[in-house]
Amino acid sequence: MDTKLAEIPFRSAARFKDRVSHQYRAGNETVTRTYEEFARLIRVLTAGFDAAGVEKGAHVAFFVNNRFEWIATDFALMILGAVSVPRGSDTTPKEAAFIFGHSDSEMLILENRAQLEALDGVFTAEDWERCRRIFIVDGDGEGSIPRGQEDKITTYSDLETLGGQRLDGDPGLVERKSALILESDLLTIVYTSGTTGNPKGVMLSHANFLQNVTANTPRLEIDPEASEATVVMLPSWHVYERAFEYCGLASGLRFIYSTAGRFSADLAKERPHLLISVPRVWESVYQKLIKALSEMGAGKRYLIFSLIKLNQVWLSSEQYLRGCYISLKRRSFPRKAARWALSLLRVVFLYPGHRIAHALFKPFREKVGGRLRVATCGAGSLPKYLDELFNSIGITIVNAYGMTECAPGILSRTIERNTFGSAGIPFDNTEVVIRREDGGLAGTGEKGVVFCRGPQVMSGYYKNPDATRAVLSDDGWLNTGDLAVRSENGEIVIVGRLKDTIVLMGGENVEPEPIEDKIKESSFIDHAVVIGQDRKQLSAIVAVNEDELMRLAGELKLSPADISLEGSGSIENDAIYKILLDEVNSLISREHGFKAFEFISRILPVRNDFSIGRELTQTLKIKRKYIEEKYRGLIEKLFHDTHERNK
């Protein structure tokens, strides 16, 4: 891409002047903004921030949720060469204070006055003294102003007025400031989720994000002339969403801001052409789909499941003919030829069934709008059962893999090369290798750690040289900490996280994620955390779906008091426990490819009160360490009771 990151919205405004760039709700009203209006707001905010003293290199803490002003502010700070330190407005005051202090921020952007009031109890006198200016997006809301900070506050309404006046006197200000930006300049410090202590600040440059725009935009296959739309609900400050927004803005995409509560309804109403999502979104859709199917008559249910299976076979065979397959060992030519011939026969003879299935599954596709061209799933590996199911009913999901430290893209599948179970192939300009424990390169099918090198790799962790040296070599190789294998055809399959590996007393190494993904196929279970480090056998914490729990309790004629002990959060009823354990055992079995030492001996059923910021990250991944600590007492009791019975 022959442009700077900061020039993207202005180039798009020149090309798509009157096209809607953003759509969002304000109260009960739907608001739209064009690309021309978007570019105008960026210019005004840039001039306003400049007049307020935001200069190149200034660190600006930025605690605001998804909204039109977020992305405009992001570009305004970018043009000035300031370093944004973003996080959501739902960040806890304690964590916000840590991020503000550790990042050496000297300015603060908040969504409302209530946030400012909440910070008063956790900011130190030194924090307030260092804070030169406070900007508030919604300046008219409730919330008191900390003593001594009154003169530092500028509302966005005043900021826009200030910026407009500045532009009237200096119309070339934005272009002049933008010309001073280098690709190597630090753009942002993004603090990780902090699941095991204080978060680390990932330093990302303009070039890091520009690489993702350059490499990922072609894979999304956005047609700039088609005026395509997307519905977004992931936090804009998260690099996955942020990089996607840069790609979409470069291609004239219309962004419709949604929330977790409205997301399903917005998909059906707005009918997006493409989405980015996380596995938990598709797990939720899957559970609703399975529940709807379970309520159908036996004959219709059997027909639908049969056609899903037929279509999976047809798609897998069709993919194989195009070289899209996973083989963890090198095969001889006769074996390859035999598989190719079998796949060809399946494609030919199953084609009529494939067409019937595609037509029959149209109502399912309508649930996501009916015109979804592709959904990219990242921020966690998409379980294969979800991968196969949704692609088989005609919802094209393309798996992707990356991390904050790479802004974020490393690997992805493409629409044309969409192999079930694979994380895909490296982005352009990106080197990826898999290394064994001894440092040597892993062979085909041999498990090892993923290392990557490319222009998207961070410069390091802010003020944390030890953590930087632990993952980033002098010659630019980043240790991702993720375990993977390479298929015969070069595609990479992510199989776990090195630090999550469980070692049992017998020395067996267990990757918990595939087991957890399989457990979550149950409609009873929303989340699962496998535990058992240094134990004889595995156990699992399972967060039970509340609707299914109440339905089951009704069938068993149980009152709410019979289900769980008050205040414990755990489900103690023996009848429910047996049903849940039988369900888990039916999934984690030899028939489904699990080894004997991977079976789950005991479960700890808990009510699903998991929420973002506590048990879940912003991208809905479980915080394993947090959950284990939360239920430490119950876990110890679980293992103690098991030990007593085995004496």
FIDREN-221102 format. One record per residue (C-alpha): residue in one letter; x, y, z; residue number from 1. Coordinates in steps of 0.25 Angstrom, whole numbers. Example, Ala and Ser with C-alpha at 12.3 -4.5 7.8 and 13.67 -1.06 7.14 Angstrom:
2
("a", (49, -18, 31), 1)
("s", (55, -4, 29), 2)
***
This chain:
647
("m", (0, 0, 0), 1)
("d", (6, 13, -5), 2)
("t", (0, 22, 6), 3)
("k", (2, 25, 21), 4)
("l", (-7, 19, 31), 5)
("a", (-12, 33, 35), 6)
("e", (-16, 36, 20), 7)
("i", (-26, 25, 19), 8)
("p", (-39, 33, 23), 9)
("f", (-35, 45, 14), 10)
("r", (-33, 36, 2), 11)
("s", (-46, 29, 4), 12)
("a", (-53, 42, 6), 13)
("a", (-48, 47, -7), 14)
("r", (-53, 34, -14), 15)
("f", (-66, 31, -6), 16)
("k", (-70, 45, -2), 17)
("d", (-85, 42, 1), 18)
("r", (-84, 28, 4), 19)
("v", (-88, 24, 19), 20)
("s", (-75, 21, 27), 21)
("h", (-82, 19, 40), 22)
("q", (-95, 15, 46), 23)
("y", (-99, 15, 61), 24)
("r", (-110, 17, 71), 25)
("a", (-112, 29, 79), 26)
("g", (-123, 27, 88), 27)
("n", (-135, 22, 80), 28)
("e", (-129, 28, 67), 29)
("t", (-121, 22, 56), 30)
("v", (-109, 32, 52), 31)
("t", (-101, 31, 40), 32)
("r", (-88, 38, 36), 33)
("t", (-82, 39, 22), 34)
("y", (-67, 37, 19), 35)
("e", (-67, 52, 16), 36)
("e", (-73, 55, 30), 37)
("f", (-63, 45, 36), 38)
("a", (-51, 52, 30), 39)
("r", (-56, 65, 34), 40)
("l", (-57, 61, 49), 41)
("i", (-43, 55, 48), 42)
("r", (-38, 69, 43), 43)
("v", (-45, 76, 54), 44)
("l", (-41, 67, 65), 45)
("t", (-27, 68, 60), 46)
("a", (-27, 83, 61), 47)
("g", (-34, 83, 74), 48)
("f", (-24, 74, 81), 49)
("d", (-12, 82, 75), 50)
("a", (-18, 94, 80), 51)
("a", (-20, 87, 94), 52)
("g", (-5, 84, 94), 53)
("v", (-5, 69, 89), 54)
("e", (9, 68, 82), 55)
("k", (17, 58, 75), 56)
("g", (22, 47, 85), 57)
("a", (11, 51, 96), 58)
("h", (5, 38, 102), 59)
("v", (-10, 39, 103), 60)
("a", (-18, 29, 111), 61)
("f", (-31, 27, 104), 62)
("f", (-42, 19, 111), 63)
("v", (-54, 20, 102), 64)
("n", (-63, 9, 96), 65)
("n", (-67, 7, 82), 66)
("r", (-73, 19, 75), 67)
("f", (-71, 28, 64), 68)
("e", (-63, 38, 72), 69)
("w", (-53, 26, 76), 70)
("i", (-48, 24, 62), 71)
("a", (-48, 38, 59), 72)
("t", (-40, 41, 71), 73)
("d", (-30, 30, 68), 74)
("f", (-27, 36, 54), 75)
("a", (-26, 50, 60), 76)
("l", (-15, 45, 70), 77)
("m", (-8, 37, 59), 78)
("i", (-7, 50, 50), 79)
("l", (-1, 58, 62), 80)
("g", (9, 47, 65), 81)
("a", (4, 45, 79), 82)
("v", (4, 31, 85), 83)
("s", (-10, 26, 88), 84)
("v", (-11, 16, 100), 85)
("p", (-26, 11, 98), 86)
("r", (-35, 2, 106), 87)
("g", (-50, 2, 108), 88)
("s", (-58, 11, 117), 89)
("d", (-62, -2, 125), 90)
("t", (-47, -3, 130), 91)
("t", (-47, -4, 145), 92)
("p", (-42, 8, 152), 93)
("k", (-30, 0, 158), 94)
("e", (-26, -5, 144), 95)
("a", (-28, 9, 138), 96)
("a", (-19, 15, 148), 97)
("f", (-8, 5, 146), 98)
("i", (-9, 7, 131), 99)
("f", (-8, 22, 132), 100)
("g", (3, 22, 142), 101)
("h", (12, 11, 135), 102)
("s", (10, 17, 121), 103)
("d", (15, 30, 126), 104)
("s", (2, 36, 120), 105)
("e", (1, 51, 122), 106)
("m", (-13, 53, 116), 107)
("l", (-26, 46, 118), 108)
("i", (-38, 43, 109), 109)
("l", (-51, 38, 116), 110)
("e", (-65, 35, 111), 111)
("n", (-72, 42, 122), 112)
("r", (-71, 49, 136), 113)
("a", (-75, 36, 143), 114)
("q", (-61, 30, 139), 115)
("l", (-54, 42, 144), 116)
("e", (-61, 42, 157), 117)
("a", (-57, 27, 159), 118)
("l", (-42, 30, 156), 119)
("d", (-42, 40, 168), 120)
("g", (-41, 28, 178), 121)
("v", (-29, 21, 171), 122)
("f", (-21, 32, 164), 123)
("t", (-9, 36, 172), 124)
("a", (-5, 51, 174), 125)
("e", (6, 49, 165), 126)
("d", (-4, 43, 154), 127)
("w", (-12, 56, 155), 128)
("e", (0, 65, 155), 129)
("r", (5, 58, 142), 130)
("c", (-8, 59, 135), 131)
("r", (-8, 72, 127), 132)
("r", (-22, 71, 121), 133)
("i", (-34, 63, 122), 134)
("f", (-44, 61, 110), 135)
("i", (-58, 56, 112), 136)
("v", (-66, 51, 100), 137)
("d", (-80, 52, 107), 138)
("g", (-77, 65, 115), 139)
("d", (-92, 67, 120), 140)
("g", (-94, 54, 128), 141)
("e", (-94, 52, 143), 142)
("g", (-81, 51, 151), 143)
("s", (-73, 60, 160), 144)
("i", (-59, 66, 156), 145)
("p", (-47, 62, 165), 146)
("r", (-42, 74, 173), 147)
("g", (-32, 82, 166), 148)
("q", (-35, 76, 152), 149)
("e", (-46, 86, 148), 150)
("d", (-37, 95, 139), 151)
("k", (-32, 83, 131), 152)
("i", (-45, 78, 126), 153)
("t", (-49, 80, 111), 154)
("t", (-62, 74, 106), 155)
("y", (-62, 69, 92), 156)
("s", (-72, 79, 88), 157)
("d", (-62, 90, 92), 158)
("l", (-51, 82, 86), 159)
("e", (-58, 82, 72), 160)
("t", (-61, 97, 74), 161)
("l", (-46, 100, 77), 162)
("g", (-42, 91, 65), 163)
("g", (-51, 98, 55), 164)
("q", (-46, 111, 59), 165)
("r", (-31, 106, 58), 166)
("l", (-34, 101, 44), 167)
("d", (-40, 114, 40), 168)
("g", (-27, 121, 43), 169)
("d", (-18, 109, 38), 170)
("p", (-25, 101, 28), 171)
("g", (-12, 93, 24), 172)
("l", (-9, 89, 39), 173)
("v", (-14, 74, 37), 174)
("e", (-5, 72, 24), 175)
("r", (7, 78, 31), 176)
("k", (6, 70, 43), 177)
("s", (3, 57, 35), 178)
("a", (16, 59, 27), 179)
("l", (24, 59, 39), 180)
("i", (20, 44, 43), 181)
("l", (30, 33, 40), 182)
("e", (25, 18, 38), 183)
("s", (35, 15, 49), 184)
("d", (29, 24, 59), 185)
("l", (22, 18, 71), 186)
("l", (7, 19, 69), 187)
("t", (1, 12, 81), 188)
("i", (3, 4, 94), 189)
("v", (-7, -7, 95), 190)
("y", (-8, -13, 109), 191)
("t", (-11, -28, 109), 192)
("s", (-22, -34, 117), 193)
("g", (-14, -37, 129), 194)
("t", (-19, -51, 132), 195)
("t", (-7, -54, 141), 196)
("g", (-4, -41, 148), 197)
("n", (-2, -27, 142), 198)
("p", (-3, -25, 127), 199)
("k", (9, -23, 118), 200)
("g", (9, -11, 109), 201)
("v", (11, -15, 95), 202)
("m", (18, -4, 86), 203)
("l", (13, -4, 72), 204)
("s", (17, 5, 61), 205)
("h", (10, 11, 49), 206)
("a", (18, 1, 40), 207)
("n", (12, -11, 49), 208)
("f", (-2, -7, 46), 209)
("l", (1, -3, 32), 210)
("q", (6, -17, 29), 211)
("n", (-7, -23, 33), 212)
("v", (-15, -14, 24), 213)
("t", (-6, -17, 13), 214)
("a", (-6, -32, 15), 215)
("n", (-20, -35, 20), 216)
("t", (-29, -25, 12), 217)
("p", (-27, -34, -1), 218)
("r", (-31, -47, 7), 219)
("l", (-44, -40, 11), 220)
("e", (-47, -38, -3), 221)
("i", (-55, -25, -1), 222)
("d", (-61, -19, -13), 223)
("p", (-59, -4, -12), 224)
("e", (-69, -2, -23), 225)
("a", (-80, -10, -16), 226)
("s", (-82, -2, -4), 227)
("e", (-81, -14, 6), 228)
("a", (-85, -14, 20), 229)
("t", (-81, -20, 33), 230)
("v", (-86, -21, 47), 231)
("v", (-76, -19, 58), 232)
("m", (-77, -22, 73), 233)
("l", (-62, -25, 78), 234)
("p", (-55, -14, 85), 235)
("s", (-49, -4, 75), 236)
("w", (-37, -3, 84), 237)
("h", (-34, -18, 82), 238)
("v", (-23, -19, 71), 239)
("y", (-32, -30, 64), 240)
("e", (-44, -20, 62), 241)
("r", (-35, -8, 60), 242)
("a", (-27, -14, 49), 243)
("f", (-40, -19, 42), 244)
("e", (-46, -5, 43), 245)
("y", (-33, 1, 36), 246)
("c", (-35, -10, 25), 247)
("g", (-49, -7, 24), 248)
("l", (-48, 8, 23), 249)
("a", (-37, 7, 12), 250)
("s", (-48, -1, 4), 251)
("g", (-60, 8, 6), 252)
("l", (-67, -1, 16), 253)
("r", (-79, 3, 24), 254)
("f", (-77, 0, 39), 255)
("i", (-90, -2, 47), 256)
("y", (-87, -2, 62), 257)
("s", (-94, -12, 71), 258)
("t", (-93, -18, 84), 259)
("a", (-94, -32, 90), 260)
("g", (-108, -31, 93), 261)
("r", (-113, -26, 80), 262)
("f", (-103, -33, 71), 263)
("s", (-112, -45, 67), 264)
("a", (-123, -35, 63), 265)
("d", (-114, -26, 56), 266)
("l", (-108, -37, 47), 267)
("a", (-123, -41, 43), 268)
("k", (-127, -26, 41), 269)
("e", (-114, -20, 34), 270)
("r", (-110, -32, 26), 271)
("p", (-95, -30, 26), 272)
("h", (-86, -35, 15), 273)
("l", (-74, -39, 24), 274)
("l", (-71, -40, 39), 275)
("i", (-60, -42, 48), 276)
("s", (-63, -50, 60), 277)
("v", (-58, -59, 71), 278)
("p", (-61, -74, 74), 279)
("r", (-70, -71, 85), 280)
("v", (-80, -63, 76), 281)
("w", (-81, -76, 67), 282)
("e", (-82, -85, 80), 283)
("s", (-94, -77, 84), 284)
("v", (-100, -78, 70), 285)
("y", (-97, -93, 70), 286)
("q", (-105, -95, 83), 287)
("k", (-117, -88, 78), 288)
("l", (-117, -95, 65), 289)
("i", (-116, -109, 72), 290)
("k", (-127, -105, 82), 291)
("a", (-136, -101, 70), 292)
("l", (-133, -114, 63), 293)
("s", (-135, -122, 76), 294)
("e", (-150, -117, 76), 295)
("m", (-152, -122, 62), 296)
("g", (-159, -135, 58), 297)
("a", (-150, -147, 58), 298)
("g", (-151, -149, 43), 299)
("k", (-148, -134, 39), 300)
("r", (-137, -134, 50), 301)
("y", (-131, -147, 44), 302)
("l", (-132, -141, 29), 303)
("i", (-124, -128, 33), 304)
("f", (-113, -135, 41), 305)
("s", (-111, -145, 29), 306)
("l", (-110, -133, 19), 307)
("i", (-101, -126, 28), 308)
("k", (-92, -138, 29), 309)
("l", (-93, -140, 14), 310)
("n", (-89, -126, 11), 311)
("q", (-77, -127, 20), 312)
("v", (-72, -139, 12), 313)
("w", (-75, -131, -1), 314)
("l", (-68, -119, 4), 315)
("s", (-56, -126, 9), 316)
("s", (-54, -134, -4), 317)
("e", (-56, -122, -12), 318)
("q", (-45, -115, -3), 319)
("y", (-36, -127, -5), 320)
("l", (-36, -126, -20), 321)
("r", (-31, -111, -18), 322)
("g", (-20, -115, -9), 323)
("c", (-27, -111, 4), 324)
("y", (-25, -122, 14), 325)
("i", (-18, -126, 26), 326)
("s", (-8, -138, 26), 327)
("l", (1, -139, 38), 328)
("k", (11, -148, 31), 329)
("r", (17, -149, 17), 330)
("r", (10, -159, 8), 331)
("s", (14, -167, -4), 332)
("f", (9, -163, -18), 333)
("p", (0, -175, -19), 334)
("r", (-7, -171, -6), 335)
("k", (-9, -157, -11), 336)
("a", (-14, -162, -24), 337)
("a", (-24, -171, -17), 338)
("r", (-29, -160, -8), 339)
("w", (-30, -151, -20), 340)
("a", (-39, -161, -28), 341)
("l", (-48, -163, -16), 342)
("s", (-50, -148, -14), 343)
("l", (-53, -147, -29), 344)
("l", (-64, -158, -28), 345)
("r", (-70, -152, -16), 346)
("v", (-71, -138, -22), 347)
("v", (-78, -143, -34), 348)
("f", (-88, -153, -28), 349)
("l", (-91, -144, -16), 350)
("y", (-93, -131, -24), 351)
("p", (-108, -133, -25), 352)
("g", (-109, -134, -10), 353)
("h", (-100, -122, -8), 354)
("r", (-109, -114, -16), 355)
("i", (-121, -119, -8), 356)
("a", (-114, -116, 5), 357)
("h", (-110, -102, 1), 358)
("a", (-125, -99, -3), 359)
("l", (-130, -105, 10), 360)
("f", (-120, -97, 19), 361)
("k", (-125, -84, 14), 362)
("p", (-133, -81, 27), 363)
("f", (-120, -83, 35), 364)
("r", (-113, -73, 26), 365)
("e", (-124, -63, 28), 366)
("k", (-120, -63, 43), 367)
("v", (-108, -55, 39), 368)
("g", (-114, -46, 29), 369)
("g", (-114, -56, 17), 370)
("r", (-104, -49, 9), 371)
("l", (-91, -51, 18), 372)
("r", (-80, -53, 8), 373)
("v", (-69, -57, 19), 374)
("a", (-67, -57, 34), 375)
("t", (-53, -56, 39), 376)
("c", (-51, -63, 52), 377)
("g", (-39, -59, 61), 378)
("a", (-35, -56, 75), 379)
("g", (-35, -71, 78), 380)
("s", (-35, -84, 69), 381)
("l", (-49, -88, 64), 382)
("p", (-52, -102, 68), 383)
("k", (-53, -111, 56), 384)
("y", (-68, -115, 59), 385)
("l", (-72, -101, 58), 386)
("d", (-63, -99, 46), 387)
("e", (-69, -111, 38), 388)
("l", (-84, -108, 43), 389)
("f", (-85, -94, 38), 390)
("n", (-77, -95, 25), 391)
("s", (-86, -107, 22), 392)
("i", (-99, -99, 24), 393)
("g", (-93, -88, 15), 394)
("i", (-87, -78, 25), 395)
("t", (-73, -77, 20), 396)
("i", (-64, -75, 32), 397)
("v", (-49, -73, 30), 398)
("n", (-40, -76, 42), 399)
("a", (-29, -66, 45), 400)
("y", (-18, -66, 55), 401)
("g", (-10, -54, 62), 402)
("m", (-7, -47, 74), 403)
("t", (-6, -33, 80), 404)
("e", (9, -33, 78), 405)
("c", (7, -34, 63), 406)
("a", (-4, -24, 61), 407)
("p", (-9, -35, 60), 408)
("g", (-8, -43, 47), 409)
("i", (1, -55, 45), 410)
("l", (-7, -66, 38), 411)
("s", (-20, -67, 32), 412)
("r", (-28, -76, 22), 413)
("t", (-34, -70, 10), 414)
("i", (-47, -71, 3), 415)
("e", (-41, -80, -7), 416)
("r", (-32, -88, 2), 417)
("n", (-42, -90, 14), 418)
("t", (-37, -103, 20), 419)
("f", (-45, -108, 32), 420)
("g", (-37, -108, 45), 421)
("s", (-25, -100, 39), 422)
("a", (-21, -87, 43), 423)
("g", (-16, -84, 29), 424)
("i", (-3, -79, 23), 425)
("p", (6, -67, 26), 426)
("f", (2, -53, 22), 427)
("d", (11, -47, 11), 428)
("n", (24, -42, 16), 429)
("t", (23, -51, 28), 430)
("e", (32, -63, 32), 431)
("v", (27, -74, 41), 432)
("v", (34, -86, 46), 433)
("i", (31, -97, 56), 434)
("r", (42, -100, 66), 435)
("r", (44, -112, 75), 436)
("e", (48, -111, 89), 437)
("d", (62, -113, 85), 438)
("g", (61, -101, 76), 439)
("g", (62, -109, 63), 440)
("l", (51, -108, 52), 441)
("a", (39, -117, 54), 442)
("g", (36, -126, 42), 443)
("t", (23, -129, 36), 444)
("g", (13, -133, 47), 445)
("e", (23, -130, 58), 446)
("k", (18, -122, 70), 447)
("g", (26, -109, 73), 448)
("v", (25, -94, 77), 449)
("v", (21, -84, 66), 450)
("f", (31, -73, 63), 451)
("c", (29, -62, 54), 452)
("r", (37, -50, 48), 453)
("g", (32, -39, 39), 454)
("p", (28, -24, 38), 455)
("q", (16, -26, 48), 456)
("v", (25, -31, 60), 457)
("m", (25, -21, 72), 458)
("s", (37, -14, 76), 459)
("g", (35, -19, 90), 460)
("y", (28, -17, 103), 461)
("y", (28, -3, 109), 462)
("k", (38, -2, 121), 463)
("n", (39, -17, 122), 464)
("p", (52, -21, 115), 465)
("d", (52, -35, 122), 466)
("a", (39, -39, 117), 467)
("t", (43, -34, 103), 468)
("r", (56, -42, 103), 469)
("a", (48, -54, 107), 470)
("v", (40, -54, 94), 471)
("l", (47, -46, 84), 472)
("s", (61, -49, 78), 473)
("d", (71, -39, 74), 474)
("d", (69, -43, 59), 475)
("g", (54, -41, 60), 476)
("w", (48, -55, 63), 477)
("l", (36, -54, 72), 478)
("n", (33, -66, 81), 479)
("t", (17, -67, 81), 480)
("g", (16, -77, 92), 481)
("d", (6, -85, 83), 482)
("l", (7, -99, 80), 483)
("a", (5, -104, 65), 484)
("v", (8, -114, 55), 485)
("r", (10, -112, 40), 486)
("s", (2, -120, 30), 487)
("e", (8, -127, 18), 488)
("n", (3, -116, 9), 489)
("g", (9, -105, 17), 490)
("e", (-3, -101, 25), 491)
("i", (-2, -99, 40), 492)
("v", (-11, -104, 51), 493)
("i", (-11, -98, 65), 494)
("v", (-12, -109, 75), 495)
("g", (-10, -101, 88), 496)
("r", (-3, -91, 97), 497)
("l", (10, -95, 103), 498)
("k", (8, -89, 116), 499)
("d", (-6, -96, 117), 500)
("t", (-1, -110, 115), 501)
("i", (-5, -119, 127), 502)
("v", (5, -129, 132), 503)
("l", (-1, -141, 139), 504)
("m", (6, -149, 150), 505)
("g", (9, -160, 140), 506)
("g", (16, -150, 131), 507)
("e", (6, -149, 120), 508)
("n", (5, -135, 114), 509)
("v", (-9, -131, 111), 510)
("e", (-14, -119, 103), 511)
("p", (-27, -114, 109), 512)
("e", (-33, -106, 98), 513)
("p", (-37, -117, 89), 514)
("i", (-44, -124, 101), 515)
("e", (-50, -111, 105), 516)
("d", (-55, -109, 91), 517)
("k", (-61, -123, 90), 518)
("i", (-68, -121, 104), 519)
("k", (-75, -108, 99), 520)
("e", (-82, -116, 88), 521)
("s", (-92, -119, 99), 522)
("s", (-104, -110, 100), 523)
("f", (-103, -111, 115), 524)
("i", (-89, -104, 116), 525)
("d", (-85, -90, 112), 526)
("h", (-71, -90, 116), 527)
("a", (-61, -101, 121), 528)
("v", (-47, -101, 128), 529)
("v", (-39, -113, 129), 530)
("i", (-31, -115, 141), 531)
("g", (-21, -126, 147), 532)
("q", (-7, -121, 147), 533)
("d", (1, -131, 155), 534)
("r", (-11, -140, 157), 535)
("k", (-14, -154, 153), 536)
("q", (-26, -150, 145), 537)
("l", (-33, -138, 138), 538)
("s", (-45, -131, 144), 539)
("a", (-52, -119, 138), 540)
("i", (-59, -107, 143), 541)
("v", (-72, -105, 134), 542)
("a", (-81, -93, 134), 543)
("v", (-95, -98, 131), 544)
("n", (-105, -91, 122), 545)
("e", (-115, -84, 131), 546)
("d", (-127, -87, 122), 547)
("e", (-123, -102, 120), 548)
("l", (-121, -103, 135), 549)
("m", (-135, -98, 138), 550)
("r", (-141, -107, 128), 551)
("l", (-134, -119, 134), 552)
("a", (-138, -115, 148), 553)
("g", (-152, -114, 143), 554)
("e", (-151, -128, 137), 555)
("l", (-146, -134, 150), 556)
("k", (-156, -126, 158), 557)
("l", (-145, -118, 166), 558)
("s", (-147, -105, 173), 559)
("p", (-136, -94, 171), 560)
("a", (-132, -97, 185), 561)
("d", (-129, -112, 181), 562)
("i", (-119, -108, 170), 563)
("s", (-108, -101, 177), 564)
("l", (-103, -96, 191), 565)
("e", (-106, -81, 193), 566)
("g", (-94, -72, 191), 567)
("s", (-85, -84, 186), 568)
("g", (-88, -83, 171), 569)
("s", (-86, -98, 169), 570)
("i", (-97, -108, 165), 571)
("e", (-98, -118, 176), 572)
("n", (-110, -127, 172), 573)
("d", (-106, -141, 170), 574)
("a", (-116, -144, 159), 575)
("i", (-112, -132, 151), 576)
("y", (-97, -135, 154), 577)
("k", (-99, -149, 148), 578)
("i", (-106, -144, 135), 579)
("l", (-95, -134, 133), 580)
("l", (-83, -143, 135), 581)
("d", (-90, -154, 126), 582)
("e", (-91, -143, 116), 583)
("v", (-76, -139, 117), 584)
("n", (-72, -154, 117), 585)
("s", (-80, -156, 104), 586)
("l", (-72, -145, 97), 587)
("i", (-58, -148, 103), 588)
("s", (-57, -162, 99), 589)
("r", (-49, -172, 91), 590)
("e", (-60, -171, 80), 591)
("h", (-57, -156, 78), 592)
("g", (-42, -158, 77), 593)
("f", (-38, -155, 91), 594)
("k", (-27, -163, 99), 595)
("a", (-30, -170, 112), 596)
("f", (-22, -160, 120), 597)
("e", (-30, -149, 114), 598)
("f", (-43, -154, 120), 599)
("i", (-50, -145, 130), 600)
("s", (-51, -152, 143), 601)
("r", (-59, -141, 151), 602)
("i", (-66, -128, 148), 603)
("l", (-68, -116, 156), 604)
("p", (-82, -110, 151), 605)
("v", (-84, -96, 153), 606)
("r", (-94, -86, 149), 607)
("n", (-90, -77, 137), 608)
("d", (-88, -63, 143), 609)
("f", (-76, -62, 134), 610)
("s", (-74, -47, 130), 611)
("i", (-64, -39, 122), 612)
("g", (-53, -33, 130), 613)
("r", (-54, -44, 140), 614)
("e", (-55, -58, 135), 615)
("l", (-54, -54, 120), 616)
("t", (-45, -45, 112), 617)
("q", (-51, -34, 103), 618)
("t", (-51, -45, 92), 619)
("l", (-58, -55, 100), 620)
("k", (-47, -64, 103), 621)
("i", (-46, -70, 117), 622)
("k", (-37, -65, 127), 623)
("r", (-31, -78, 132), 624)
("k", (-23, -74, 144), 625)
("y", (-34, -65, 149), 626)
("i", (-45, -76, 148), 627)
("e", (-36, -86, 155), 628)
("e", (-33, -75, 166), 629)
("k", (-48, -72, 167), 630)
("y", (-52, -86, 170), 631)
("r", (-39, -90, 177), 632)
("g", (-47, -95, 190), 633)
("l", (-57, -103, 182), 634)
("i", (-45, -109, 173), 635)
("e", (-38, -113, 186), 636)
("k", (-51, -119, 191), 637)
("l", (-53, -127, 178), 638)
("f", (-39, -133, 178), 639)
("h", (-40, -136, 193), 640)
("d", (-53, -143, 192), 641)
("t", (-48, -151, 180), 642)
("h", (-35, -155, 188), 643)
("e", (-44, -159, 200), 644)
("r", (-52, -168, 191), 645)
("n", (-40, -174, 185), 646)
("k", (-33, -178, 198), 647)
***
